[in-house]
Amino acid sequence: EKAPSVCEDESEYKYKRKKSASKKEVLALLNELPPQIREHYLNLLKLEKELWKKKD
């Protein structure tokens, strides 16, 4: 038997917004995350920024 999360309709997860999220919305979402996950996400963003700088 499959887990309920696997059987759920994926259409409810699709991103329907046409414009990108504002800084205020992103910060609100980040603030809702547990501190260790928020820190990990910000570290990943910093690493990505460094990689893009090296690529240019």
C-alpha positions as a Markdown table, in Angstrom:
| # | Residue | x | y | z |
|---|---|---|---|---|
| 1 | Glu | 0.0 | 0.0 | 0.0 |
| 2 | Lys | 1.3 | 3.4 | -0.9 |
| 3 | Ala | 1.7 | 6.2 | 1.6 |
| 4 | Pro | -1.1 | 8.9 | 1.4 |
| 5 | Ser | 1.4 | 11.6 | 0.4 |
| 6 | Val | 2.4 | 9.6 | -2.7 |
| 7 | Cys | -1.2 | 9.1 | -3.7 |
| 8 | Glu | -2.2 | 12.7 | -3.4 |
| 9 | Asp | -3.1 | 14.7 | -6.5 |
| 10 | Glu | 0.0 | 16.6 | -7.6 |
| 11 | Ser | -2.0 | 19.4 | -9.2 |
| 12 | Glu | -2.5 | 21.0 | -5.8 |
| 13 | Tyr | 1.3 | 21.5 | -5.5 |
| 14 | Lys | 1.7 | 23.3 | -8.9 |
| 15 | Tyr | 2.8 | 26.8 | -8.7 |
| 16 | Lys | 0.0 | 28.9 | -10.2 |
| 17 | Arg | 1.4 | 32.4 | -9.6 |
| 18 | Lys | 2.7 | 34.2 | -12.7 |
| 19 | Lys | 4.8 | 36.8 | -11.1 |
| 20 | Ser | 7.7 | 36.1 | -8.7 |
| 21 | Ala | 7.4 | 36.5 | -5.0 |
| 22 | Ser | 8.3 | 39.8 | -3.4 |
| 23 | Lys | 11.1 | 40.2 | -0.9 |
| 24 | Lys | 8.5 | 40.6 | 1.8 |
| 25 | Glu | 6.9 | 37.3 | 1.0 |
| 26 | Val | 10.2 | 35.5 | 0.8 |
| 27 | Leu | 11.3 | 36.9 | 4.2 |
| 28 | Ala | 8.0 | 35.9 | 5.7 |
| 29 | Leu | 8.4 | 32.3 | 4.5 |
| 30 | Leu | 12.0 | 32.2 | 5.7 |
| 31 | Asn | 11.0 | 33.4 | 9.2 |
| 32 | Glu | 8.5 | 30.5 | 9.4 |
| 33 | Leu | 11.2 | 27.9 | 8.9 |
| 34 | Pro | 13.1 | 26.4 | 11.9 |
| 35 | Pro | 16.4 | 28.2 | 12.5 |
| 36 | Gln | 18.7 | 25.4 | 11.4 |
| 37 | Ile | 16.8 | 25.0 | 8.1 |
| 38 | Arg | 16.7 | 28.8 | 7.5 |
| 39 | Glu | 20.5 | 29.0 | 8.1 |
| 40 | His | 21.1 | 26.0 | 5.8 |
| 41 | Tyr | 19.0 | 27.7 | 3.0 |
| 42 | Leu | 20.9 | 31.0 | 3.4 |
| 43 | Asn | 24.3 | 29.1 | 3.3 |
| 44 | Leu | 23.2 | 27.5 | 0.0 |
| 45 | Leu | 22.3 | 30.9 | -1.4 |
| 46 | Lys | 25.7 | 32.2 | -0.5 |
| 47 | Leu | 27.4 | 29.2 | -2.2 |
| 48 | Glu | 25.3 | 29.7 | -5.3 |
| 49 | Lys | 26.3 | 33.3 | -5.5 |
| 50 | Glu | 30.0 | 32.4 | -5.2 |
| 51 | Leu | 29.6 | 29.9 | -7.9 |
| 52 | Trp | 27.9 | 32.4 | -10.3 |
| 53 | Lys | 30.8 | 34.9 | -9.6 |
| 54 | Lys | 33.4 | 32.2 | -10.5 |
| 55 | Lys | 31.5 | 31.3 | -13.6 |
| 56 | Asp | 31.6 | 34.9 | -14.9 |
